[in-house]
Amino acid sequence: MKPINEDEAEILIEEHLRSRGWDVTDFTVSRKRWRDHFDGEEIDRVFLL
């Protein structure tokens, strides 16, 4: 299997989330590239439940 880059991984993750009913555009539930509360480190995706 060929390695995938970060952009391709993000597409796969979003497709997976959508197929399970998540609205990946609803930023009250999920945010991409979030920096708050992580000492300046960037988080790929955070879920706000």
C-alpha positions as CSV (number, residue, x, y, z in Angstrom):
1,M,0.0,0.0,0.0
2,K,1.3,3.4,-1.0
3,P,1.8,5.9,1.8
4,I,-0.6,8.8,1.8
5,N,0.1,12.4,2.6
6,E,-1.6,14.5,5.2
7,D,-4.1,16.1,2.7
8,E,-5.2,12.6,1.5
9,A,-5.5,11.4,5.1
10,E,-7.7,14.4,5.9
11,I,-10.0,13.6,2.9
12,L,-10.3,9.9,4.0
13,I,-11.1,11.0,7.6
14,E,-13.7,13.5,6.5
15,E,-15.4,10.9,4.2
16,H,-15.4,8.4,7.1
17,L,-17.0,11.0,9.5
18,R,-19.6,12.0,6.9
19,S,-20.6,8.4,6.3
20,R,-21.3,8.1,10.0
21,G,-23.5,11.2,10.1
22,W,-21.0,13.8,11.2
23,D,-21.3,17.3,9.8
24,V,-17.7,18.2,9.3
25,T,-18.6,21.8,8.5
26,D,-20.3,22.3,11.9
27,F,-17.6,24.0,13.9
28,T,-19.5,23.7,17.1
29,V,-18.8,19.9,16.9
30,S,-15.5,19.6,15.1
31,R,-12.6,21.9,14.3
32,K,-9.5,21.4,12.1
33,R,-6.0,22.6,12.9
34,W,-6.9,23.9,16.3
35,R,-4.3,25.5,18.6
36,D,-6.2,26.5,21.7
37,H,-5.0,25.0,25.0
38,F,-2.2,22.9,23.5
39,D,0.8,25.2,24.2
40,G,0.9,26.4,20.6
41,E,1.0,22.9,19.2
42,E,-1.4,22.4,16.3
43,I,-4.0,19.6,16.6
44,D,-5.2,18.1,13.3
45,R,-8.8,17.7,14.5
46,V,-10.6,18.2,17.8
47,F,-14.2,17.0,18.6
48,L,-16.2,19.2,20.9
49,L,-18.7,17.0,22.6
